């Protein structure tokens, strides 16, 4: 495994849903915040089970904005959930944030933008 230094960003390549990044933090006194964006509840449960088997849940916080939730909640998830890591950071603990999967957040942003665009056109036609 590649050691992740404080303030660094790393891409760790390997099989999906194996907890590579969190496993890499074991024994490093790091709080990991795993944020699942737009995932199925069953996929998140599988990830949690993998973390429990390896003992990673002792230092990991899992937050899931599942696919069934509104687009707004999925869009805001990376921003609001980073506060969890900041809480520990301000208490002089090292933290690691894992975003899975930011492409889902981009899709919800696009969806919200399209809805706003449609809404503004609707307002314009009602005023005429």
N, CA, C and O atoms as a printed pandas DataFrame, in Angstrom:
     atom_number atom_name residue_name chain_id  residue_number  x_coord  y_coord  z_coord
0              1         N          UNK        A               1    0.831   -1.186    0.000
1              2        CA          UNK        A               1    0.000    0.000    0.000
2              3         C          UNK        A               1    0.878    1.252    0.000
3              4         O          UNK        A               1    2.017    1.244    0.467
4              5         N          UNK        A               2    0.309    2.318   -0.537
5              6        CA          UNK        A               2    0.997    3.599   -0.608
6              7         C          UNK        A               2    0.632    4.416    0.625
7              8         O          UNK        A               2   -0.553    4.614    0.893
8              9         N          UNK        A               3    1.622    4.900    1.389
9             10        CA          UNK        A               3    1.266    5.737    2.541
10            11         C          UNK        A               3    0.709    7.079    2.068
11            12         O          UNK        A               3    1.245    7.704    1.153
12            13         N          UNK        A               4   -0.360    7.499    2.701
13            14        CA          UNK        A               4   -0.971    8.782    2.363
14            15         C          UNK        A               4   -0.529    9.789    3.412
15            16         O          UNK        A               4   -0.817    9.627    4.597
16            17         N          UNK        A               5    0.172   10.828    2.973
17            18        CA          UNK        A               5    0.642   11.848    3.888
18            19         C          UNK        A               5   -0.434   12.872    4.176
19            20         O          UNK        A               5   -1.422   12.967    3.448
20            21         N          UNK        A               6   -0.246   13.627    5.223
21            22        CA          UNK        A               6   -1.228   14.648    5.592
22            23         C          UNK        A               6   -1.285   15.714    4.503
23            24         O          UNK        A               6   -0.257   16.239    4.076
24            25         N          UNK        A               7   -2.493   16.023    4.063
25            26        CA          UNK        A               7   -2.688   17.025    3.033
26            27         C          UNK        A               7   -2.551   16.509    1.618
27            28         O          UNK        A               7   -2.655   17.291    0.673
28            29         N          UNK        A               8   -2.323   15.226    1.441
29            30        CA          UNK        A               8   -2.168   14.663    0.104
30            31         C          UNK        A               8   -3.468   14.077   -0.401
31            32         O          UNK        A               8   -4.370   13.749    0.371
32            33         N          UNK        A               9   -3.543   13.952   -1.718
33            34        CA          UNK        A               9   -4.639   13.249   -2.367
34            35         C          UNK        A               9   -4.030   12.070   -3.099
35            36         O          UNK        A               9   -3.008   12.219   -3.769
36            37         N          UNK        A              10   -4.632   10.920   -2.984
37            38        CA          UNK        A              10   -4.111    9.710   -3.611
38            39         C          UNK        A              10   -5.209    8.980   -4.343
39            40         O          UNK        A              10   -6.371    9.009   -3.939
40            41         N          UNK        A              11   -4.833    8.329   -5.419
41            42        CA          UNK        A              11   -5.706    7.393   -6.100
42            43         C          UNK        A              11   -5.134    6.013   -5.848
43            44         O          UNK        A              11   -3.996    5.729   -6.219
44            45         N          UNK        A              12   -5.913    5.165   -5.223
45            46        CA          UNK        A              12   -5.477    3.800   -4.956
46            47         C          UNK        A              12   -6.274    2.888   -5.869
47            48         O          UNK        A              12   -7.499    2.809   -5.771
48            49         N          UNK        A              13   -5.573    2.202   -6.754
49            50        CA          UNK        A              13   -6.224    1.363   -7.751
50            51         C          UNK        A              13   -6.328   -0.064   -7.237
51            52         O          UNK        A              13   -5.390   -0.595   -6.642
52            53         N          UNK        A              14   -7.475   -0.671   -7.472
53            54        CA          UNK        A              14   -7.700   -2.057   -7.070
54            55         C          UNK        A              14   -9.140   -2.434   -7.326
55            56         O          UNK        A              14   -9.891   -1.676   -7.939
56            57         N          UNK        A              15   -9.519   -3.591   -6.861
57            58        CA          UNK        A              15  -10.890   -4.053   -7.051
58            59         C          UNK        A              15  -11.863   -3.120   -6.350
59            60         O          UNK        A              15  -11.561   -2.548   -5.302
60            61         N          UNK        A              16  -13.047   -2.979   -6.958
61            62        CA          UNK        A              16  -14.077   -2.120   -6.387
62            63         C          UNK        A              16  -14.603   -2.697   -5.074
63            64         O          UNK        A              16  -14.640   -3.911   -4.870
64            65         N          UNK        A              17  -15.013   -1.773   -4.186
65            66        CA          UNK        A              17  -15.692   -2.119   -2.935
66            67         C          UNK        A              17  -14.860   -3.005   -2.009
67            68         O          UNK        A              17  -15.411   -3.850   -1.304
68            69         N          UNK        A              18  -13.548   -2.821   -2.006
69            70        CA          UNK        A              18  -12.708   -3.628   -1.120
70            71         C          UNK        A              18  -12.153   -2.831    0.057
71            72         O          UNK        A              18  -11.481   -3.403    0.915
72            73         N          UNK        A              19  -12.414   -1.536    0.116
73            74        CA          UNK        A              19  -11.972   -0.734    1.250
74            75         C          UNK        A              19  -10.481   -0.459    1.255
75            76         O          UNK        A              19   -9.868   -0.404    2.321
76            77         N          UNK        A              20   -9.883   -0.284    0.075
77            78        CA          UNK        A              20   -8.436   -0.101   -0.052
78            79         C          UNK        A              20   -7.937    1.099    0.746
79            80         O          UNK        A              20   -6.967    0.990    1.497
80            81         N          UNK        A              21   -8.594    2.234    0.583
81            82        CA          UNK        A              21   -8.132    3.460    1.231
82            83         C          UNK        A              21   -8.255    3.364    2.742
83            84         O          UNK        A              21   -7.346    3.765    3.469
84            85         N          UNK        A              22   -9.357    2.844    3.209
85            86        CA          UNK        A              22   -9.572    2.745    4.654
86            87         C          UNK        A              22   -8.647    1.707    5.268
87            88         O          UNK        A              22   -8.139    1.908    6.372
88            89         N          UNK        A              23   -8.425    0.612    4.576
89            90        CA          UNK        A              23   -7.497   -0.409    5.063
90            91         C          UNK        A              23   -6.090    0.160    5.183
91            92         O          UNK        A              23   -5.338   -0.216    6.083
92            93         N          UNK        A              24   -5.735    1.061    4.281
93            94        CA          UNK        A              24   -4.423    1.692    4.292
94            95         C          UNK        A              24   -4.217    2.563    5.533
95            96         O          UNK        A              24   -3.075    2.832    5.905
96            97         N          UNK        A              25   -5.286    3.006    6.176
97            98        CA          UNK        A              25   -5.192    3.884    7.344
98            99         C          UNK        A              25   -5.106    3.122    8.666
99           100         O          UNK        A              25   -4.962    3.737    9.723
100          101         N          UNK        A              26   -5.190    1.811    8.619
101          102        CA          UNK        A              26   -5.190    1.005    9.844
102          103         C          UNK        A              26   -3.887    1.215   10.627
103          104         O          UNK        A              26   -2.791    1.119   10.075
104          105         N          UNK        A              27   -4.033    1.498   11.903
105          106        CA          UNK        A              27   -2.877    1.696   12.769
106          107         C          UNK        A              27   -2.207    3.048   12.611
107          108         O          UNK        A              27   -1.123    3.251   13.159
108          109         N          UNK        A              28   -2.805    3.977   11.887
109          110        CA          UNK        A              28   -2.210    5.287   11.645
110          111         C          UNK        A              28   -2.836    6.393   12.494
111          112         O          UNK        A              28   -2.479    7.561   12.340
112          113         N          UNK        A              29   -3.767    6.042   13.392
113          114        CA          UNK        A              29   -4.465    7.018   14.226
114          115         C          UNK        A              29   -5.192    8.064   13.367
115          116         O          UNK        A              29   -5.101    9.267   13.614
116          117         N          UNK        A              30   -5.908    7.577   12.363
117          118        CA          UNK        A              30   -6.642    8.422   11.429
118          119         C          UNK        A              30   -8.123    8.077   11.512
119          120         O          UNK        A              30   -8.493    6.903   11.528
120          121         N          UNK        A              31   -8.966    9.103   11.564
121          122        CA          UNK        A              31  -10.412    8.915   11.488
122          123         C          UNK        A              31  -10.795    8.983   10.012
123          124         O          UNK        A              31  -10.506    9.975    9.343
124          125         N          UNK        A              32  -11.438    7.945    9.505
125          126        CA          UNK        A              32  -11.869    7.907    8.109
126          127         C          UNK        A              32  -13.364    8.185    8.025
127          128         O          UNK        A              32  -14.157    7.622    8.780
128          129         N          UNK        A              33  -13.733    9.055    7.105
129          130        CA          UNK        A              33  -15.138    9.346    6.837
130          131         C          UNK        A              33  -15.419    8.858    5.420
131          132         O          UNK        A              33  -14.895    9.405    4.449
132          133         N          UNK        A              34  -16.244    7.834    5.314
133          134        CA          UNK        A              34  -16.609    7.248    4.021
134          135         C          UNK        A              34  -17.985    7.777    3.641
135          136         O          UNK        A              34  -18.958    7.550    4.360
136          137         N          UNK        A              35  -18.071    8.481    2.512
137          138        CA          UNK        A              35  -19.319    9.094    2.082
138          139         C          UNK        A              35  -19.785    8.405    0.811
139          140         O          UNK        A              35  -19.148    8.520   -0.236
140          141         N          UNK        A              36  -20.900    7.688    0.906
141          142        CA          UNK        A              36  -21.487    7.010   -0.255
142          143         C          UNK        A              36  -22.573    7.907   -0.831
143          144         O          UNK        A              36  -23.560    8.208   -0.161
144          145         N          UNK        A              37  -22.385    8.331   -2.075
145          146        CA          UNK        A              37  -23.314    9.261   -2.714
146          147         C          UNK        A              37  -24.055    8.534   -3.832
147          148         O          UNK        A              37  -23.437    8.017   -4.762
148          149         N          UNK        A              38  -25.374    8.499   -3.736
149          150        CA          UNK        A              38  -26.184    7.917   -4.791
150          151         C          UNK        A              38  -26.011    6.424   -4.965
151          152         O          UNK        A              38  -26.238    5.900   -6.056
152          153         N          UNK        A              39  -25.613    5.724   -3.907
153          154        CA          UNK        A              39  -25.419    4.274   -3.971
154          155         C          UNK        A              39  -26.692    3.567   -3.525
155          156         O          UNK        A              39  -27.538    4.150   -2.847
156          157         N          UNK        A              40  -26.813    2.313   -3.914
157          158        CA          UNK        A              40  -27.915    1.491   -3.419
158          159         C          UNK        A              40  -27.653    1.153   -1.956
159          160         O          UNK        A              40  -26.501    1.040   -1.536
160          161         N          UNK        A              41  -28.711    0.995   -1.193
161          162        CA          UNK        A              41  -28.565    0.654    0.223
162          163         C          UNK        A              41  -27.856   -0.682    0.384
163          164         O          UNK        A              41  -27.078   -0.857    1.322
164          165         N          UNK        A              42  -28.109   -1.626   -0.512
165          166        CA          UNK        A              42  -27.456   -2.939   -0.428
166          167         C          UNK        A              42  -25.956   -2.827   -0.673
167          168         O          UNK        A              42  -25.176   -3.554   -0.056
168          169         N          UNK        A              43  -25.539   -1.926   -1.565
169          170        CA          UNK        A              43  -24.108   -1.724   -1.820
170          171         C          UNK        A              43  -23.417   -1.136   -0.599
171          172         O          UNK        A              43  -22.306   -1.534   -0.251
172          173         N          UNK        A              44  -24.082   -0.185    0.047
173          174        CA          UNK        A              44  -23.510    0.425    1.251
174          175         C          UNK        A              44  -23.416   -0.615    2.362
175          176         O          UNK        A              44  -22.427   -0.650    3.094
176          177         N          UNK        A              45  -24.434   -1.461    2.495
177          178        CA          UNK        A              45  -24.412   -2.518    3.510
178          179         C          UNK        A              45  -23.260   -3.483    3.258
179          180         O          UNK        A              45  -22.637   -3.969    4.202
180          181         N          UNK        A              46  -22.979   -3.760    1.999
181          182        CA          UNK        A              46  -21.867   -4.652    1.655
182          183         C          UNK        A              46  -20.524   -4.021    2.034
183          184         O          UNK        A              46  -19.634   -4.703    2.541
184          185         N          UNK        A              47  -20.386   -2.724    1.787
185          186        CA          UNK        A              47  -19.158   -2.020    2.157
186          187         C          UNK        A              47  -18.977   -2.033    3.668
187          188         O          UNK        A              47  -17.876   -2.283    4.159
188          189         N          UNK        A              48  -20.048   -1.765    4.408
189          190        CA          UNK        A              48  -19.977   -1.775    5.873
190          191         C          UNK        A              48  -19.593   -3.167    6.373
191          192         O          UNK        A              48  -18.789   -3.290    7.297
192          193         N          UNK        A              49  -20.151   -4.201    5.778
193          194        CA          UNK        A              49  -19.806   -5.574    6.174
194          195         C          UNK        A              49  -18.328   -5.852    5.922
195          196         O          UNK        A              49  -17.669   -6.506    6.731
196          197         N          UNK        A              50  -17.810   -5.359    4.805
197          198        CA          UNK        A              50  -16.383   -5.526    4.500
198          199         C          UNK        A              50  -15.529   -4.819    5.542
199          200         O          UNK        A              50  -14.521   -5.362    5.994
200          201         N          UNK        A              51  -15.928   -3.607    5.926
201          202        CA          UNK        A              51  -15.191   -2.867    6.949
202          203         C          UNK        A              51  -15.249   -3.577    8.297
203          204         O          UNK        A              51  -14.253   -3.616    9.019
204          205         N          UNK        A              52  -16.396   -4.133    8.639
205          206        CA          UNK        A              52  -16.534   -4.833    9.916
206          207         C          UNK        A              52  -15.666   -6.084    9.955
207          208         O          UNK        A              52  -15.061   -6.390   10.983
208          209         N          UNK        A              53  -15.603   -6.802    8.851
209          210        CA          UNK        A              53  -14.776   -8.017    8.798
210          211         C          UNK        A              53  -13.307   -7.700    9.023
211          212         O          UNK        A              53  -12.598   -8.458    9.684
212          213         N          UNK        A              54  -12.849   -6.574    8.470
213          214        CA          UNK        A              54  -11.446   -6.210    8.595
214          215         C          UNK        A              54  -11.122   -5.389    9.824
215          216         O          UNK        A              54   -9.958   -5.060   10.050
216          217         N          UNK        A              55  -12.124   -5.046   10.630
217          218        CA          UNK        A              55  -11.885   -4.252   11.833
218          219         C          UNK        A              55  -11.724   -2.765   11.562
219          220         O          UNK        A              55  -11.271   -2.022   12.433
220          221         N          UNK        A              56  -12.091   -2.321   10.361
221          222        CA          UNK        A              56  -11.932   -0.909   10.013
222          223         C          UNK        A              56  -13.011   -0.010   10.598
223          224         O          UNK        A              56  -12.839    1.209   10.623
224          225         N          UNK        A              57  -14.117   -0.574   11.067
225          226        CA          UNK        A              57  -15.198    0.257   11.607
226          227         C          UNK        A              57  -14.811    0.925   12.926
227          228         O          UNK        A              57  -15.509    1.830   13.382
228          229         N          UNK        A              58  -13.719    0.496   13.541
229          230        CA          UNK        A              58  -13.260    1.114   14.789
230          231         C          UNK        A              58  -12.841    2.569   14.576
231          232         O          UNK        A              58  -12.932    3.380   15.498
232          233         N          UNK        A              59  -12.387    2.901   13.377
233          234        CA          UNK        A              59  -11.919    4.255   13.098
234          235         C          UNK        A              59  -12.594    4.856   11.857
235          236         O          UNK        A              59  -12.074    5.800   11.262
236          237         N          UNK        A              60  -13.756    4.304   11.468
237          238        CA          UNK        A              60  -14.437    4.746   10.253
238          239         C          UNK        A              60  -15.866    5.189   10.549
239          240         O          UNK        A              60  -16.584    4.539   11.309
240          241         N          UNK        A              61  -16.264    6.290    9.946
241          242        CA          UNK        A              61  -17.644    6.772    9.994
242          243         C          UNK        A              61  -18.202    6.621    8.583
243          244         O          UNK        A              61  -17.630    7.146    7.628
244          245         N          UNK        A              62  -19.307    5.910    8.451
245          246        CA          UNK        A              62  -19.934    5.708    7.146
246          247         C          UNK        A              62  -21.197    6.556    7.077
247          248         O          UNK        A              62  -22.071    6.460    7.939
248          249         N          UNK        A              63  -21.281    7.383    6.047
249          250        CA          UNK        A              63  -22.451    8.220    5.809
250          251         C          UNK        A              63  -22.948    7.906    4.407
251          252         O          UNK        A              63  -22.175    7.932    3.449
252          253         N          UNK        A              64  -24.238    7.610    4.285
253          254        CA          UNK        A              64  -24.789    7.234    2.980
254          255         C          UNK        A              64  -25.955    8.129    2.602
255          256         O          UNK        A              64  -26.913    8.280    3.360
256          257         N          UNK        A              65  -25.863    8.707    1.441
257          258        CA          UNK        A              65  -26.991    9.393    0.809
258          259         C          UNK        A              65  -27.411    8.473   -0.325
259          260         O          UNK        A              65  -26.911    8.587   -1.444
260          261         N          UNK        A              66  -28.331    7.563   -0.034
261          262        CA          UNK        A              66  -28.669    6.511   -0.988
262          263         C          UNK        A              66  -29.458    7.064   -2.170
263          264         O          UNK        A              66  -29.981    8.178   -2.128
264          265         N          UNK        A              67  -29.527    6.268   -3.206
265          266        CA          UNK        A              67  -30.120    6.688   -4.474
266          267         C          UNK        A              67  -31.585    7.087   -4.333
267          268         O          UNK        A              67  -32.080    7.874   -5.140
268          269         N          UNK        A              68  -32.290    6.571   -3.336
269          270        CA          UNK        A              68  -33.711    6.874   -3.153
270          271         C          UNK        A              68  -33.966    8.273   -2.594
271          272         O          UNK        A              68  -35.098    8.755   -2.639
272          273         N          UNK        A              69  -32.943    8.922   -2.073
273          274        CA          UNK        A              69  -33.118   10.256   -1.496
274          275         C          UNK        A              69  -33.169   11.317   -2.591
275          276         O          UNK        A              69  -32.860   11.042   -3.750
276          277         N          UNK        A              70  -33.553   12.505   -2.219
277          278        CA          UNK        A              70  -33.712   13.578   -3.207
278          279         C          UNK        A              70  -32.372   13.988   -3.812
279          280         O          UNK        A              70  -31.310   13.768   -3.229
280          281         N          UNK        A              71  -32.452   14.583   -4.986
281          282        CA          UNK        A              71  -31.250   15.050   -5.678
282          283         C          UNK        A              71  -30.527   16.116   -4.857
283          284         O          UNK        A              71  -29.298   16.187   -4.869
284          285         N          UNK        A              72  -31.283   16.933   -4.153
285          286        CA          UNK        A              72  -30.680   17.986   -3.339
286          287         C          UNK        A              72  -29.802   17.405   -2.242
287          288         O          UNK        A              72  -28.689   17.882   -2.021
288          289         N          UNK        A              73  -30.289   16.381   -1.555
289          290        CA          UNK        A              73  -29.496   15.752   -0.496
290          291         C          UNK        A              73  -28.242   15.099   -1.054
291          292         O          UNK        A              73  -27.177   15.181   -0.442
292          293         N          UNK        A              74  -28.356   14.453   -2.202
293          294        CA          UNK        A              74  -27.191   13.818   -2.813
294          295         C          UNK        A              74  -26.172   14.865   -3.266
295          296         O          UNK        A              74  -24.966   14.639   -3.172
296          297         N          UNK        A              75  -26.654   16.003   -3.754
297          298        CA          UNK        A              75  -25.756   17.069   -4.180
298          299         C          UNK        A              75  -25.002   17.669   -2.990
299          300         O          UNK        A              75  -23.804   17.937   -3.081
300          301         N          UNK        A              76  -25.701   17.874   -1.887
301          302        CA          UNK        A              76  -25.095   18.520   -0.720
302          303         C          UNK        A              76  -24.235   17.585    0.122
303          304         O          UNK        A              76  -23.468   18.052    0.964
304          305         N          UNK        A              77  -24.345   16.286   -0.087
305          306        CA          UNK        A              77  -23.649   15.308    0.755
306          307         C          UNK        A              77  -22.147   15.557    0.897
307          308         O          UNK        A              77  -21.658   15.556    2.026
308          309         N          UNK        A              78  -21.392   15.769   -0.174
309          310        CA          UNK        A              78  -19.949   15.979    0.008
310          311         C          UNK        A              78  -19.618   17.209    0.836
311          312         O          UNK        A              78  -18.641   17.213    1.586
312          313         N          UNK        A              79  -20.428   18.252    0.703
313          314        CA          UNK        A              79  -20.154   19.493    1.427
314          315         C          UNK        A              79  -20.499   19.369    2.911
315          316         O          UNK        A              79  -19.707   19.744    3.775
316          317         N          UNK        A              80  -21.668   18.847    3.190
317          318        CA          UNK        A              80  -22.107   18.786    4.583
318          319         C          UNK        A              80  -21.383   17.702    5.362
319          320         O          UNK        A              80  -21.113   17.873    6.551
320          321         N          UNK        A              81  -21.070   16.613    4.725
321          322        CA          UNK        A              81  -20.425   15.508    5.440
322          323         C          UNK        A              81  -18.944   15.754    5.691
323          324         O          UNK        A              81  -18.346   15.100    6.546
324          325         N          UNK        A              82  -18.356   16.672    4.971
325          326        CA          UNK        A              82  -16.971   17.042    5.250
326          327         C          UNK        A              82  -16.855   17.667    6.636
327          328         O          UNK        A              82  -15.773   17.679    7.223
328          329         N          UNK        A              83  -17.958   18.183    7.159
329          330        CA          UNK        A              83  -17.965   18.744    8.513
330          331         C          UNK        A              83  -17.595   17.700    9.560
331          332         O          UNK        A              83  -16.987   18.028   10.579
332          333         N          UNK        A              84  -17.957   16.459    9.314
333          334        CA          UNK        A              84  -17.580   15.398   10.258
334          335         C          UNK        A              84  -16.062   15.296   10.370
335          336         O          UNK        A              84  -15.515   15.199   11.469
336          337         N          UNK        A              85  -15.397   15.318    9.231
337          338        CA          UNK        A              85  -13.934   15.238    9.243
338          339         C          UNK        A              85  -13.331   16.496    9.866
339          340         O          UNK        A              85  -12.338   16.417   10.590
340          341         N          UNK        A              86  -13.927   17.648    9.588
341          342        CA          UNK        A              86  -13.426   18.890   10.169
342          343         C          UNK        A              86  -13.559   18.891   11.685
343          344         O          UNK        A              86  -12.708   19.449   12.377
344          345         N          UNK        A              87  -14.603   18.282   12.206
345          346        CA          UNK        A              87  -14.793   18.185   13.652
346          347         C          UNK        A              87  -13.567   17.531   14.295
347          348         O          UNK        A              87  -13.032   18.035   15.283
348          349         N          UNK        A              88  -13.132   16.416   13.730
349          350        CA          UNK        A              88  -11.969   15.717   14.283
350          351         C          UNK        A              88  -10.675   16.461   13.965
351          352         O          UNK        A              88   -9.741   16.445   14.767
352          353         N          UNK        A              89  -10.611   17.109   12.807
353          354        CA          UNK        A              89   -9.419   17.857   12.432
354          355         C          UNK        A              89   -9.162   18.988   13.429
355          356         O          UNK        A              89   -8.022   19.208   13.838
356          357         N          UNK        A              90  -10.211   19.699   13.817
357          358        CA          UNK        A              90  -10.057   20.800   14.764
358          359         C          UNK        A              90   -9.717   20.312   16.170
359          360         O          UNK        A              90   -9.319   21.107   17.021
360          361         N          UNK        A              91   -9.866   19.048   16.414
361          362        CA          UNK        A              91   -9.457   18.444   17.685
362          363         C          UNK        A              91   -8.113   17.731   17.545
363          364         O          UNK        A              91   -7.775   16.822   18.302
364          365         N          UNK        A              92   -7.360   18.192   16.532
365          366        CA          UNK        A              92   -5.993   17.739   16.266
366          367         C          UNK        A              92   -5.896   16.247   16.001
367          368         O          UNK        A              92   -4.938   15.599   16.424
368          369         N          UNK        A              93   -6.875   15.704   15.309
369          370        CA          UNK        A              93   -6.840   14.315   14.843
370          371         C          UNK        A              93   -6.678   14.331   13.334
371          372         O          UNK        A              93   -7.206   15.214   12.658
372          373         N          UNK        A              94   -5.961   13.373   12.812
373          374        CA          UNK        A              94   -5.831   13.247   11.367
374          375         C          UNK        A              94   -7.100   12.611   10.821
375          376         O          UNK        A              94   -7.667   11.704   11.430
376          377         N          UNK        A              95   -7.537   13.097    9.667
377          378        CA          UNK        A              95   -8.754   12.571    9.057
378          379         C          UNK        A              95   -8.511   12.249    7.589
379          380         O          UNK        A              95   -7.631   12.812    6.938
380          381         N          UNK        A              96   -9.312   11.338    7.102
381          382        CA          UNK        A              96   -9.291   10.971    5.691
382          383         C          UNK        A              96  -10.741   10.894    5.221
383          384         O          UNK        A              96  -11.570   10.238    5.852
384          385         N          UNK        A              97  -11.045   11.573    4.100
385          386        CA          UNK        A              97  -12.400   11.565    3.562
386          387         C          UNK        A              97  -12.394   10.785    2.257
387          388         O          UNK        A              97  -11.585   11.051    1.368
388          389         N          UNK        A              98  -13.293    9.831    2.146
389          390        CA          UNK        A              98  -13.421    9.026    0.936
390          391         C          UNK        A              98  -14.791    9.311    0.347
391          392         O          UNK        A              98  -15.815    9.025    0.967
392          393         N          UNK        A              99  -14.805    9.879   -0.858
393          394        CA          UNK        A              99  -16.052   10.162   -1.567
394          395         C          UNK        A              99  -16.311    9.049   -2.576
395          396         O          UNK        A              99  -15.488    8.803   -3.458
396          397         N          UNK        A             100  -17.442    8.382   -2.449
397          398        CA          UNK        A             100  -17.795    7.298   -3.366
398          399         C          UNK        A             100  -19.240    7.489   -3.787
399          400         O          UNK        A             100  -20.108    7.030   -3.045
400          401         N          UNK        A             101  -19.541    8.035   -4.751
401          402        CA          UNK        A             101  -18.939    8.255   -6.034
402          403         C          UNK        A             101  -19.313    9.664   -6.449
403          404         O          UNK        A             101  -20.498    9.983   -6.545
404          405         N          UNK        A             102  -18.325   10.517   -6.697
405          406        CA          UNK        A             102  -18.600   11.920   -7.002
406          407         C          UNK        A             102  -19.283   12.113   -8.349
407          408         O          UNK        A             102  -19.877   13.165   -8.589
408          409         N          UNK        A             103  -19.211   11.126   -9.230
409          410        CA          UNK        A             103  -19.924   11.262  -10.507
410          411         C          UNK        A             103  -21.435   11.295  -10.279
411          412         O          UNK        A             103  -22.165   11.924  -11.045
412          413         N          UNK        A             104  -21.908   10.617   -9.220
413          414        CA          UNK        A             104  -23.335   10.659   -8.889
414          415         C          UNK        A             104  -23.731   12.062   -8.428
415          416         O          UNK        A             104  -24.835   12.528   -8.708
416          417         N          UNK        A             105  -22.824   12.723   -7.725
417          418        CA          UNK        A             105  -23.094   14.079   -7.275
418          419         C          UNK        A             105  -23.166   15.021   -8.467
419          420         O          UNK        A             105  -23.991   15.934   -8.484
420          421         N          UNK        A             106  -22.315   14.811   -9.461
421          422        CA          UNK        A             106  -22.349   15.633  -10.670
422          423         C          UNK        A             106  -23.661   15.427  -11.431
423          424         O          UNK        A             106  -24.214   16.375  -11.989
424          425         N          UNK        A             107  -24.150   14.201  -11.450
425          426        CA          UNK        A             107  -25.423   13.919  -12.120
426          427         C          UNK        A             107  -26.583   14.632  -11.425
427          428         O          UNK        A             107  -27.471   15.174  -12.083
428          429         N          UNK        A             108  -26.568   14.630  -10.102
429          430        CA          UNK        A             108  -27.652   15.308   -9.381
430          431         C          UNK        A             108  -27.565   16.822   -9.562
431          432         O          UNK        A             108  -28.589   17.503   -9.611
432          433         N          UNK        A             109  -26.345   17.347   -9.660
433          434        CA          UNK        A             109  -26.180   18.781   -9.925
434          435         C          UNK        A             109  -26.784   19.133  -11.284
435          436         O          UNK        A             109  -27.482   20.138  -11.421
436          437         N          UNK        A             110  -26.510   18.302  -12.277
437          438        CA          UNK        A             110  -27.077   18.525  -13.611
438          439         C          UNK        A             110  -28.604   18.452  -13.559
439          440         O          UNK        A             110  -29.294   19.270  -14.167
440          441         N          UNK        A             111  -29.118   17.472  -12.833
441          442        CA          UNK        A             111  -30.568   17.315  -12.706
442          443         C          UNK        A             111  -31.198   18.559  -12.075
443          444         O          UNK        A             111  -32.223   19.050  -12.546
444          445         N          UNK        A             112  -30.581   19.056  -11.017
445          446        CA          UNK        A             112  -31.110   20.253  -10.356
446          447         C          UNK        A             112  -31.022   21.472  -11.269
447          448         O          UNK        A             112  -31.929   22.304  -11.274
448          449         N          UNK        A             113  -29.945   21.587  -12.041
449          450        CA          UNK        A             113  -29.797   22.713  -12.962
450          451         C          UNK        A             113  -30.869   22.689  -14.039
451          452         O          UNK        A             113  -31.432   23.726  -14.390
452          453         N          UNK        A             114  -31.151   21.495  -14.564
453          454        CA          UNK        A             114  -32.193   21.374  -15.583
454          455         C          UNK        A             114  -33.565   21.719  -15.017
455          456         O          UNK        A             114  -34.373   22.363  -15.685
456          457         N          UNK        A             115  -33.824   21.294  -13.790
457          458        CA          UNK        A             115  -35.105   21.615  -13.165
458          459         C          UNK        A             115  -35.258   23.111  -12.949
459          460         O          UNK        A             115  -36.339   23.667  -13.147
460          461         N          UNK        A             116  -34.188   23.755  -12.549
461          462        CA          UNK        A             116  -34.228   25.199  -12.336
462          463         C          UNK        A             116  -34.464   25.912  -13.666
463          464         O          UNK        A             116  -35.220   26.882  -13.728
464          465         N          UNK        A             117  -33.822   25.435  -14.721
465          466        CA          UNK        A             117  -33.982   26.042  -16.039
466          467         C          UNK        A             117  -35.427   25.899  -16.519
467          468         O          UNK        A             117  -36.005   26.849  -17.047
468          469         N          UNK        A             118  -36.004   24.724  -16.335
469          470        CA          UNK        A             118  -37.397   24.507  -16.730
470          471         C          UNK        A             118  -38.338   25.393  -15.924
471          472         O          UNK        A             118  -39.299   25.947  -16.459
472          473         N          UNK        A             119  -38.052   25.520  -14.639
473          474        CA          UNK        A             119  -38.896   26.331  -13.759
474          475         C          UNK        A             119  -38.863   27.800  -14.180
475          476         O          UNK        A             119  -39.899   28.464  -14.186
476          477         N          UNK        A             120  -37.689   28.311  -14.532
477          478        CA          UNK        A             120  -37.592   29.716  -14.930
478          479         C          UNK        A             120  -38.317   29.961  -16.250
479          480         O          UNK        A             120  -38.909   31.024  -16.431
480          481         N          UNK        A             121  -38.284   28.998  -17.178
481          482        CA          UNK        A             121  -39.040   29.141  -18.427
482          483         C          UNK        A             121  -40.540   29.160  -18.142
483          484         O          UNK        A             121  -41.290   29.918  -18.758
484          485         N          UNK        A             122  -40.963   28.327  -17.210
485          486        CA          UNK        A             122  -42.375   28.256  -16.850
486          487         C          UNK        A             122  -42.844   29.584  -16.262
487          488         O          UNK        A             122  -43.944   30.043  -16.569
488          489         N          UNK        A             123  -42.028   30.196  -15.431
489          490        CA          UNK        A             123  -42.378   31.492  -14.849
490          491         C          UNK        A             123  -42.481   32.565  -15.922
491          492         O          UNK        A             123  -43.362   33.424  -15.870
492          493         N          UNK        A             124  -41.581   32.513  -16.890
493          494        CA          UNK        A             124  -41.583   33.505  -17.951
494          495         C          UNK        A             124  -42.862   33.417  -18.781
495          496         O          UNK        A             124  -43.447   34.445  -19.122
496          497         N          UNK        A             125  -43.299   32.210  -19.106
497          498        CA          UNK        A             125  -44.503   32.055  -19.932
498          499         C          UNK        A             125  -45.764   32.443  -19.166
499          500         O          UNK        A             125  -46.720   32.921  -19.777
500          501         N          UNK        A             126  -45.795   32.255  -17.863
501          502        CA          UNK        A             126  -46.990   32.628  -17.097
502          503         C          UNK        A             126  -47.112   34.140  -16.946
503          504         O          UNK        A             126  -48.219   34.658  -16.799
504          505         N          UNK        A             127  -46.005   34.842  -16.981
505          506        CA          UNK        A             127  -46.042   36.301  -16.856
506          507         C          UNK        A             127  -46.493   36.967  -18.152
507          508         O          UNK        A             127  -47.040   38.070  -18.126
508          509         N          UNK        A             128  -46.271   36.314  -19.267
509          510        CA          UNK        A             128  -46.659   36.899  -20.557
510          511         C          UNK        A             128  -48.104   36.700  -20.732
511          512         O          UNK        A             128  -48.666   37.110  -21.748
